Amino acid sequence: MKGFLWAAGTLAIVLVLVIVNGIFVQASIRQTEKEIEALAVQPPGESERKHDLPLSAEAVQGVRLRWEKRLALISLTVNHNDLMAVEEQFATLEGAAEAQDPQAYIVALSVLRQAMTHLGELAGTGVRVLF
């Protein structure tokens, strides 16, 4: 009976830790997604709120550095290939901003958003994660 109680207690602790980890990872990903949304540039016809690309390069670097700080704990439980896809898109976005190429910037930002959405789905719970 003691063995069963120890096993049940251990299982409960593991489940709580998995749930807490999932919540933390999801919160970190959501925070980064919000920061990525702030990097969007306005279409060419909307100049009143248009971001300057050199400023966006600094902003991209800031978001990337904050992401890398969060990555230390996230990388313990999330697939490395999915994390690398996000890292590659951050690098592409930063390069497009530094080159002041609006088209490449918009495309890289879109792909980065998709990579983060995919990462968020995989870090969560559900049937898609299992298969």
Contact map, one row per residue, 1 for C-alpha under 8 A:
11111000000000000000000000000000000000000000000000000000000000000000000000000000000000000000000000000000000000000000000000000000000
11111100000000000000000000000000000000000000000000000000000000000000000000000000000000000000000000000000000000000000000000000000000
11111110000000000000000000000000000000000000000000000000000000000000000000000000000000000000000000000000000000000000000000000000000
11111111000000000000000000000000000000000000000000000000000000000000000000000000000000000000000000000000000000000000000000000000000
11111111100000000000000000000000000000000000000000000000000000000000000000000000000000000000000000000000000000000000000000000000000
01111111110000000000000000000000000000000000000000000000000000000000000000000000000000000000000000000000000000000000000000000000000
00111111111000000000000000000000000000000000000000000000000000000000000000000000000000000000000000000000000000000000000000000000000
00011111111100000000000000000000000000000000000000000000000000000000000000000000000000000000000000000000000000000000000000000000000
00001111111110000000000000000000000000000000000000000000000000000000000000000000000000000000000000000000000000000000000000000000000
00000111111111000000000000000000000000000000000000000000000000000000000000000000000000000000000000000000000000000000000000000000000
00000011111111100000000000000000000000000000000000000000000000000000000000000000000000000000000000000000000000000000000000000000000
00000001111111110000000000000000000000000000000000000000000000000000000000000000000000000000000000000000000000000000000000000000000
00000000111111111000000000000000000000000000000000000000000000000000000000000000000000000000000000000000000000000000000000000000000
00000000011111111100000000000000000000000000000000000000000000000000000000000000000000000000000000000000000000000000000000000000000
00000000001111111110000000000000000000000000000000000000000000000000000000000000000000000000000000000000000000000000000000000000000
00000000000111111111000000000000000000000000000000000000000000000000000000000000000000000000000000000000000000000000000000000000000
00000000000011111111100000000000000000000000000000000000000000000000000000000000000000000000000000000000000000000000000000000000000
00000000000001111111110000000000000000000000000000000000000000000000000000000000000000000000000000000000000000000000000000000000000
00000000000000111111111000000000000000000000000000000000000000000000000000000000000000000000000000000000000000000000000000000000000
00000000000000011111111100000000000000000000000000000000000000000000000000000000000000000000000000000000000000000000000000000000000
00000000000000001111111110000000000000000000000000000000000000000000000000000000000000000000000000000000000000000000000000000000000
00000000000000000111111111000000000000000000000000000000000000000000000000000000000000000000000000000000000000000000000000110000000
00000000000000000011111111100000000000000000000000000000000000000000000000000000000000000000000000000000000000000000000000000000000
00000000000000000001111111110000000000000000000000000000000000000000000000000000000000000000000000000000000000000000000000000000000
00000000000000000000111111111000000000000000000000000000000000000000000001000000000000000000000000000000000000000000000000100000000
00000000000000000000011111111100000000000000000000000000000000000000000000000000000000000000000000000000000000000000000100110000000
00000000000000000000001111111110000000000000000000000000000000000000000000000000000000000000000000000000000000000000000000000000000
00000000000000000000000111111111000000000000000000000000000000000000010000000000000000000000000000000000000000000000000000000000000
00000000000000000000000011111111100000000000000000000000000000000000000000000000000000000000000000000000000000000001001100000000000
00000000000000000000000001111111110000000000000000000000000000000000000000000000000000000000000000000000000000000000000100000000000
00000000000000000000000000111111111000000000000000000000000000000000000000000000000000000000000000000000000000000000000000000000000
00000000000000000000000000011111111100000000000000000000000000100010000000000000000000000000000000000000000000000000000000000000000
00000000000000000000000000001111111110000000000000000000000000000000000000000000000000000000000000000000000000001001000000000000000
00000000000000000000000000000111111111000000000000000000000000000000000000000000000000000000000000000000000000000000000000000000000
00000000000000000000000000000011111111100000000000000000000000100000000000000000000000000000000000000000000000000000000000000000000
00000000000000000000000000000001111111110000000000000000000100100000000000000000000000000000000000000000000010001000000000000000000
00000000000000000000000000000000111111110000000000000000000000000000000000000000000000000000000000000000000000000000000000000000000
00000000000000000000000000000000011111110000000000000000000000000000000000000000000000000000000000000000000000000000000000000000000
00000000000000000000000000000000001111111000000000000001001100000000000000000000000000000000000000000000000000000000000000000000000
00000000000000000000000000000000000111111100000000100000000000000000000000000000000000000000000000000000010010000000000000000000000
00000000000000000000000000000000000000111110000001100000000000000000000000000000000000000000000000000000010000000000000000000000000
00000000000000000000000000000000000000011111111011100000000000000000000000000000000000000000000000000000000000000000000000000000000
00000000000000000000000000000000000000001111111001000000000000000000000000000000000000000000000000000000000000000000000000000000000
00000000000000000000000000000000000000000111111001000000000000000000000000000000000000000000000000000000000000000000000000000000000
00000000000000000000000000000000000000000111111000000000000000000000000000000000000000000000000000000000000000000000000000000000000
00000000000000000000000000000000000000000111111111000000000000000000000000000000000000000000000000000000000000000000000000000000000
00000000000000000000000000000000000000000111111111000000000000000000000000000000000000000000000000000000000000000000000000000000000
00000000000000000000000000000000000000000000011111000000000000000000000000000000000000000000000000000000000000000000000000000000000
00000000000000000000000000000000000000000100011111100000000000000000000000000000000000000000000000000000000000000000000000000000000
00000000000000000000000000000000000000001111011111110000000000000000000000000000000000000000000000000000000000000000000000000000000
00000000000000000000000000000000000000011100000011111011000000000000000000000000000000000000000000000000000000000000000000000000000
00000000000000000000000000000000000000000000000001111111000000000000000000000000000000000000000000000000000000000000000000000000000
00000000000000000000000000000000000000000000000000111111100000000000000000000000000000000000000011010100000000000000000000000000000
00000000000000000000000000000000000000000000000000011111110000000000000000000000000000000000000011010000000000000000000000000000000
00000000000000000000000000000000000000000000000000111111111000000000000000000000000000000000000000000000000000000000000000000000000
00000000000000000000000000000000000000100000000000111111111100000000000000000000000000000000000010000000000000000000000000000000000
00000000000000000000000000000000000000000000000000001111111110000000000000000000000000000000011011000000000000000000000000000000000
00000000000000000000000000000000000000000000000000000111111111000000000000000000000000000000000000000000000000000000000000000000000
00000000000000000000000000000000000000100000000000000011111111100000000000000000000000000000000000000000000000000000000000000000000
00000000000000000000000000000000000100100000000000000001111111110000000000000000000000000100110000000000000000000000000000000000000
00000000000000000000000000000000000000000000000000000000111111111000000000000000000000000000010000000000000000000000000000000000000
00000000000000000000000000000000000000000000000000000000011111111100000000000000000000000000000000000000000000000000000000000000000
00000000000000000000000000000001001100000000000000000000001111111110000000000000000000000000000000000000000000000000000000000000000
00000000000000000000000000000000000000000000000000000000000111111111000000000000000000000100000000000000000000000000000000000000000
00000000000000000000000000000000000000000000000000000000000011111111100000000000000000000000000000000000000000000000000000000000000
00000000000000000000000000000000000000000000000000000000000001111111110000000000000000000000000000000000000000000000000000000000000
00000000000000000000000000000001000000000000000000000000000000111111111000000000000000000000000000000000000000000000000000000000000
00000000000000000000000000000000000000000000000000000000000000011111111100000000000000000000000000000000000000000000000000000000000
00000000000000000000000000000000000000000000000000000000000000001111111100000000000000000000000000000000000000000000000000000000000
00000000000000000000000000010000000000000000000000000000000000000111111111000000000000000000000000000000000000000000000000000000000
00000000000000000000000000000000000000000000000000000000000000000011111111100000000000000000000000000000000000000000000000000000000
00000000000000000000000000000000000000000000000000000000000000000001111111110000000000000000000000000000000000000000000000000000000
00000000000000000000000000000000000000000000000000000000000000000000011111111000000000000000000000000000000000000000000000000000000
00000000000000000000000010000000000000000000000000000000000000000000011111111100000000000000000000000000000000000000000000000000000
00000000000000000000000000000000000000000000000000000000000000000000001111111111001000000000000000000000000000000000000000000000000
00000000000000000000000000000000000000000000000000000000000000000000000111111100000000000000000000000000000000000000000000000000000
00000000000000000000000000000000000000000000000000000000000000000000000011111110000000000000000000000000000000000000000000000000000
00000000000000000000000000000000000000000000000000000000000000000000000001111111011000000000000000000000000000000000000001100000000
00000000000000000000000000000000000000000000000000000000000000000000000000101111111000000000000000000000000000000000000000000000000
00000000000000000000000000000000000000000000000000000000000000000000000000100111111100000000000000000000000000000000000000000000000
00000000000000000000000000000000000000000000000000000000000000000000000000000011111110000000000000000000000000000000000000000000000
00000000000000000000000000000000000000000000000000000000000000000000000000000111111111000000000000000000000000000010001000000000000
00000000000000000000000000000000000000000000000000000000000000000000000000100111111111100000000000000000000000000000001000000000000
00000000000000000000000000000000000000000000000000000000000000000000000000000001111111110000000000000000000000000000000000000000000
00000000000000000000000000000000000000000000000000000000000000000000000000000000111111111000000000000000000000000010000000000000000
00000000000000000000000000000000000000000000000000000000000000000000000000000000011111111100000000000000000000010011000000000000000
00000000000000000000000000000000000000000000000000000000000000000000000000000000001111111110000000000000000000000000000000000000000
00000000000000000000000000000000000000000000000000000000000000000000000000000000000111111111000000000000000000000000000000000000000
00000000000000000000000000000000000000000000000000000000000000000000000000000000000011111111100000000000000110110010000000000000000
00000000000000000000000000000000000000000000000000000000000100010000000000000000000001111111110000000000000100010000000000000000000
00000000000000000000000000000000000000000000000000000000000000000000000000000000000000111111111000000000000000000000000000000000000
00000000000000000000000000000000000000000000000000000000000000000000000000000000000000011111111100000000100100000000000000000000000
00000000000000000000000000000000000000000000000000000000000100000000000000000000000000001111111110000001100110010000000000000000000
00000000000000000000000000000000000000000000000000000000100110000000000000000000000000000111111111000000000000000000000000000000000
00000000000000000000000000000000000000000000000000000000100000000000000000000000000000000011111111100000000000000000000000000000000
00000000000000000000000000000000000000000000000000000000000000000000000000000000000000000001111111111101100100000000000000000000000
00000000000000000000000000000000000000000000000000001101100000000000000000000000000000000000111111111100100000000000000000000000000
00000000000000000000000000000000000000000000000000001100100000000000000000000000000000000000011111111000000000000000000000000000000
00000000000000000000000000000000000000000000000000000000000000000000000000000000000000000000001111111000000000000000000000000000000
00000000000000000000000000000000000000000000000000001100000000000000000000000000000000000000000111111100100000000000000000000000000
00000000000000000000000000000000000000000000000000000000000000000000000000000000000000000000000111111111100000000000000000000000000
00000000000000000000000000000000000000000000000000001000000000000000000000000000000000000000000110011111110000000000000000000000000
00000000000000000000000000000000000000000000000000000000000000000000000000000000000000000000000000001111111000000000000000000000000
00000000000000000000000000000000000000000000000000000000000000000000000000000000000000000000100100001111111100000000000000000000000
00000000000000000000000000000000000000000000000000000000000000000000000000000000000000000001100110011111111110000000000000000000000
00000000000000000000000000000000000000011000000000000000000000000000000000000000000000000000000000000111111111000000000000000000000
00000000000000000000000000000000000000000000000000000000000000000000000000000000000000000000000000000011111111100000000000000000000
00000000000000000000000000000000000000000000000000000000000000000000000000000000000000001101100100000001111111110000000000000000000
00000000000000000000000000000000000100010000000000000000000000000000000000000000000000001000100000000000111111111000000000000000000
00000000000000000000000000000000000000000000000000000000000000000000000000000000000000000000000000000000011111111100000000000000000
00000000000000000000000000000000000000000000000000000000000000000000000000000000000000001000000000000000001111111110000000000000000
00000000000000000000000000000000000000000000000000000000000000000000000000000000000001001100100000000000000111111111000000000000000
00000000000000000000000000000000100100000000000000000000000000000000000000000000000000000000000000000000000011111111100000000000000
00000000000000000000000000000000000000000000000000000000000000000000000000000000000000000000000000000000000001111111110000000000000
00000000000000000000000000000000000000000000000000000000000000000000000000000000010011001000000000000000000000111111111000000000000
00000000000000000000000000001000100000000000000000000000000000000000000000000000000001000000000000000000000000011111111100000000000
00000000000000000000000000000000000000000000000000000000000000000000000000000000000000000000000000000000000000001111111110000000000
00000000000000000000000000000000000000000000000000000000000000000000000000000000000000000000000000000000000000000111111111000000000
00000000000000000000000000001000000000000000000000000000000000000000000000000000011000000000000000000000000000000011111111100000000
00000000000000000000000001001100000000000000000000000000000000000000000000000000000000000000000000000000000000000001111111110000000
00000000000000000000000000000000000000000000000000000000000000000000000000000000000000000000000000000000000000000000111111111000100
00000000000000000000000000000000000000000000000000000000000000000000000000000100000000000000000000000000000000000000011111111001100
00000000000000000000010011000000000000000000000000000000000000000000000000000100000000000000000000000000000000000000001111111000100
00000000000000000000010001000000000000000000000000000000000000000000000000000000000000000000000000000000000000000000000111111100100
00000000000000000000000000000000000000000000000000000000000000000000000000000000000000000000000000000000000000000000000011111110100
00000000000000000000000000000000000000000000000000000000000000000000000000000000000000000000000000000000000000000000000000011111110
00000000000000000000000000000000000000000000000000000000000000000000000000000000000000000000000000000000000000000000000000001111111
00000000000000000000000000000000000000000000000000000000000000000000000000000000000000000000000000000000000000000000000001000111111
00000000000000000000000000000000000000000000000000000000000000000000000000000000000000000000000000000000000000000000000011111111111
00000000000000000000000000000000000000000000000000000000000000000000000000000000000000000000000000000000000000000000000000000111111
00000000000000000000000000000000000000000000000000000000000000000000000000000000000000000000000000000000000000000000000000000011111
